[in-house]
């Protein structure tokens, strides 16, 4: 409970109790010294013993074991309370003013005894105070009503304290859960960022260095075939072979950088792993539904589908507060569509409607409403000749639907303008694909 923001409240309550015990004890001592006691010396001695017993128990509760608040009766706690009660009753017989010490005892009973034991102890001690005061001074209205009203007030305060205690404990538990969820989300975002950057680098290297080396060796091969016996043909062959070797090294580097979810695996398997990992690591229930017969798709389409699902699920986890999200991969005639639907808080899509795109279209992301990730999905869908539709309203969940044709346009411009988090690679030019060096 020390980590709670309400710690000053509990500290104040404890200090108030300690002050009440000390103040009432001092009052009894002064009254006994003035002669309002059958045995002043014995009364003062019992007050000192009572105070020492009380504050020793407080010290043990804070620095040792066995006297803390518990949900069940602890022998040491019960023994300490019985000792305090016996000392108090003896003190009341010697000095009637000591009956007021029952009020701080009320709070000890309510705080340390579980369930109904605390209120029962309060009622019994209040009746005992009435009986003792009646034996000394006779039954009076104040002598009867005072302890009983004090007992009622103490029970009400004690129950309120218990409710506050439980509320703070629940608040701290929720805070710990939230911090753990934030740590998991931060780790997921870091991993996604690393993977996105690796994919972006692989795409850039593929569409620049690898394509350039492939073109160089293709042109050198054409030069050799045009004039096999020309002077310096050995150097041309050496240059061509060097380009071939460097192209092979570059492709190995690209394979090492490519998304581990798609490397040597199917798109469906990659989506299953992403969905399973998100479902296990977050409170949102995530499941995958496949409609139609799965088939192989062009690499840019597979990479984009994977990135769309990853980005959409990241948005669901970070912002939607959804209980469930469903990823649907539909293999339709001539196209593939991926839908990510959640039952979260939704968003105001504003003017975001379907955005068709032609090959190579340079679609600038619309960041005016802060939907940067959705704008990136629209841009990539446009580059692959597809569409992106977002349907949502506040409180009604969100549905993101992205569809692509199965055939990638011949000049998508993905490497030049694709967003970093949706890395991919263009299809090889047919002439390079047929060259001897292109594996």
N, C-alpha and C positions, 0 to 999 in steps of 0.2 A: 504493500500500500504506500510505501515511501515514495514511489515514482509518480503517484497521482498528483494531479493539479490541486486536489482538495486536501492535500496534506496539512496546510495551515489550519483547516477546520478541525481536523482530528487532534492536532497539537494543542489548539485552543481549548478543546473539550477536556483533554487530559490535564492541562495546566489549571483549568477551572476546578476540576475535581480535587487536584492536589491542594489548591488554595483553600477550598472548602473544608477539607479534612484538617489542615493545619489551623485555619481560623477558628473552627468550632472547638478543636482541642485547646487552643489558647483561651477561648471563652470559658470552658469548663475549669481550666486551671485558675483563672482569675476569680471565678465565682467560688471555687473551693477555698482560695486564699482569703476571701472576704467572709468566710464562715458559713456559706450556704452548702454545707456538706456534713454528713455524719462523721466522716473520718478524712479530714483534708489531706493529710500526708498520704494515706492509702489511695485517695482519689487522684492526686497528682501523679503518684507512681503508676497507677493504672493508665492514666492518659499517656504518659511517656511510653509505657509498654505497648499500648494500642498504636500510637504513632510509629514506633519502631517496627512493629509487626507489619503495618500497612506499607510503609516505604521500603522495607526489606523485600516484601513481595513484589513491589513495583520494580525494584532493582533486579531481582531474579528474573522477572518476566522480560526485561530488556537485555540482560547480559548472560543469563543462564538458560535453563530449560524448565518446562513443566508448569508454568503459570500463565501461559499465553491464552488467547481466546481460542476456544475449540468448539467443534460441532458435537462433541460427546463429553460426558463427565470425566475429568481427569482427576486421579486421586490427590495429586499435590494441590490442584486448584481447589478442590472440595475441602481438603484439610486446612488450607490457608483461610478460606471463607468461614469455616466453622470456628477456627481459632479467633478470628476477628469478631465474630458474632458473640462468642462466649465472653471475651474481654469486654465487649460493649455492654452486655447484660450485667456483668458484675459492676461495671463502672456506673451504670444507671442506678443500681441499688445504693451506691455510695453517694452519687451526685445526680439528682434528677435532671439537671440541665444537660447531662450527657445523652439524654434521649434524642437530642437534635442530631447527634452523630449518625443516627439511622439513615438520614437522607443521603449522604455519600455512599453508605453501604447499599442503598437501593440500586445505585448505578453500577456498583461492582457486581451485584447479583445479576442484573440484567445483561451486563456485558460478558461475563465469564461463564454463566450457566446457559446451556443450550435449551432451545424450544420452550416448553412450559415451565421448566424448573426455575428460571429467573423470576417471572411474575409470581409464581407460588411462594418463593422465598421472600419477595417484597411484601406480599400480603401477610405472611406469618410474622415477619419482623415488625410490620406496622401494628398488628394486633398486640404483639409483645410490648411495644412502646406505649400503647394505650393502657395496657394492664399495669405496667410499672408506674406510669405517671398517676394512674388512678389510685394505686396503693400508697403513693407518697402524698398526694395532694387531694385525693378524692376525684371522682369522675366529674369533669366539667365539659362544657360544650367545646371549648378550645382544645382541651386535652384529648378529646375524642376525634373531633373533626380535623384538627391540624395534621396528625400523622396519616390519617386516611386520605386527605386531599393531597398531601405530599406524596403518598404512595401512588395515587392515580396519576399525578403529573409525571412522576418518575417513570412509570410504565409507559406513558405516552411518549415521553422523550426517548426512552430506551428503544421502543419499537421503531421510532423514526430514525434513530441512529443505526439500528440494524438494517433498515431499508436503504439508508444512504450508503452503508458499508457494502451491501450487496450490489448496489448500483455502480459504485466506484470499481468494485472488483470486475464486474461485467464490462465496464468501460475500458479498463486496463487490458482485459482479455481481447476485446475487439481491436484495440490499438495495436496489440502485439500481432494479431492476425493481419491487420492492414500493413504493418511494417514488413512482415514476412512476404505478403503478396507483392508489395512494391519491390522487394529485393528479387523475387522471382521474375517480375516483369522487367526489371532493369537488366537482369542476366539474359532474358530472352531477347530484349532489344539490342543488347551488345552483340549477341550471336547473330541476330538478323543483319545488323549493320556490317559485321565482318563478312558474312556470306554475300551480302549485296555488293560490297566493294570488290570481293574476289571475282564475282560474276561480271561486274562492270569491266574490270581489268582484262578478264578473259575475252570479253566481247571486243574491247578496243584493240587488243593485240591481234585477235583473229582477223578483224576487218581492216587492219592497217599493215602491221608487220608481216603476218602470215600471207595475206593476199598479195602484198608487194613481192615477197620472196617467191611465191608461186608464179606470179607473172614474170619475174625476172628469169627463172629457170625455163619457163615456157618459151619466152622470146629467144633465149640462148639456144634452146633445142631447135627452134625454127631457123635460126641463123645457121646452125650446123647442117640441117637438112638442105638448105638453099645452096650451100657451096661447101661440100664435105672436104674438098682438097685445098681450100684456101690456106694461106699462110697464117699461122697463129691459131690454128684450130685446136691445138693442144691446150692453149690458154683458155679458149672458149669452153672446152670440155671441163677444165679445172674450175672455171668460174661457175659453170652450170652445176657441177657436183657439189661445190661449196654451198650454193644456194639450196640444193636439195637437202644437204646435211643440216643446214641452219633451219630450214623449214621443218624438218623432222623434230629438231630440238624445240622449236617454237610451239609445235603442236603438243609435244609432251608437257610443256609448261602450261599451255592452255587447259589441257586435261586435268592437270593438278589444281588449277584455279577454279575449274567449273564447279557448279553446285553439287555437293555430295549427295543431295536428294535425287538428282536425275542421272548422276554418273553411272552408267552401266545398269540402270534400272528403268522401270516403266513409270510413266506419269501417274498411273493409278496407285502404284506402290508408294511413290513419293508423297502423294496426297494423303494416303492412309497413315503414313508416319507423321506428317505434319498435324493431322487431325487428332491422332492418338496422343501425341505429345502435348498439344494444347488442352485436350480434355483432361489429361492427367495432372497438368501443372497449374490449372486455373479452376475457379469455382464454376465456370460456365460449362455446361454439358455440350459437347461438340460431337457431331456424327456426320458421316459421309454417305451419300446416296448416289449410285451410279445408274443412269438411265440410258438404255441402248447398249449396243455391243462395243466394248472397248477396242480401239484400234490405234495403230501407231500414227503420230502426228508429226509435222515438221518441228525441228528442234526449237525455232523461235516461238512457235505456238505453245509447245509444252512448257518452255521456260516462263512464258508470260502467264499461262494459266496458274503455274505454281506460285509465281510472285503475286498474282491477284489474290489467290487464296491466303497466302501468308500475310499480305497487307490488310486484307479485310478482317481476318481473325485478329490481327494485332489491334485494329480499330475496335473490334468487339470487346476484347479484353480490356483495353485502355479506357474506353469511353462509354460503351453501351450499357454496362451493368446488366447484362442479359443473363437469364437463367439457361437458355439453350440457343445454340446456333447450328444450322444445318447447311452443309456444303453439298451441292448437287452438281455432278458432272454429267452433262447430257451429250451423247454422241448422236447428232442428227444427220440428215442427208446433206452432205456437202459442207457441213459446219459443225463446230463444237461450241457448247455454251456451258459456262460455269456460273452458278448462282450461290450466293452466300446470304442467308436470311437469318436474322436474329430477332428475339422478342424483347429487346432492350428499350432504352428511353427514346430512341429515334433521334432524328435531327431535322432541321429545316433545310430542305434541299434547294429552296429558292428556285432559281432558273435552270437548275441542272437537269436537263433532259437527255434523250439519246443523242449521242454525238457520233455520226458516221464519219469514217475517215477513208480517204483514198491513199493509195500507196505513196509514200514519200511526203505526205502532207505534213507541214510543220505546224502542229497545233500547239499554241502556247497554253500552258496550264493556267486555269482560272483560279487565282488565289484570293479573289476579292472577298469570299465568305469564309476563308480559313480552311477549306477542304482541300488541303494540298495533296493528301494521298489519293482522294477521288479524282482530282485533276490529273495526276500521273497515270491512273488507270485509263482514263479517257484518252490521254495522249498516246499511250502504247496501243490501245485498241485501234485508234485511228491509224497508226503507223502500219498495223497488220491488216488494215482493211476491214476492221470489225466495228462493233458498237459497244457502248457502255451505258447502261441505264441504272439510275439510282432512284428507288422509290422509298419514301420515308415521310413520317410526320412525327412531331413531338409526342412521345408516349405510346407510339404504335409500332415500334421496332423499325428495322431498316432491311431493305432487300437490295443487294448489288448484283446485277446481271451483266456479264460480259460475254460476248459471242465473237467468234472468229471463223473465217472461212478456212477450210482445210488446206488450201493452197496459198502459200505466202506470196504476196505481190513481189515482182522481180526487183524492185528498188525501194525498200522500206525506209532506208536511212536510219535504221535503228541505232547503229553504232555512233552516229553523229549526234542524234538528238534524244535518245532514250534516256529516261531518268535513271539515276544511279541505282535506285532500289529495285528496278525492273530490268537488270542486265540481261543480255541475250546475244545472239549472233545471227548474221544474215546468212542466207544460203550461198554456197559457192557459185561463182560464175561458171556456166557450163563448160566454157573452154578450159578453165583451170581444172574443173572436175575431171576432164578427160585426159589431162596431161599425165605423163608417167610419174611425176613426183607427188601427185595429190593422192593421199591414201584414203 
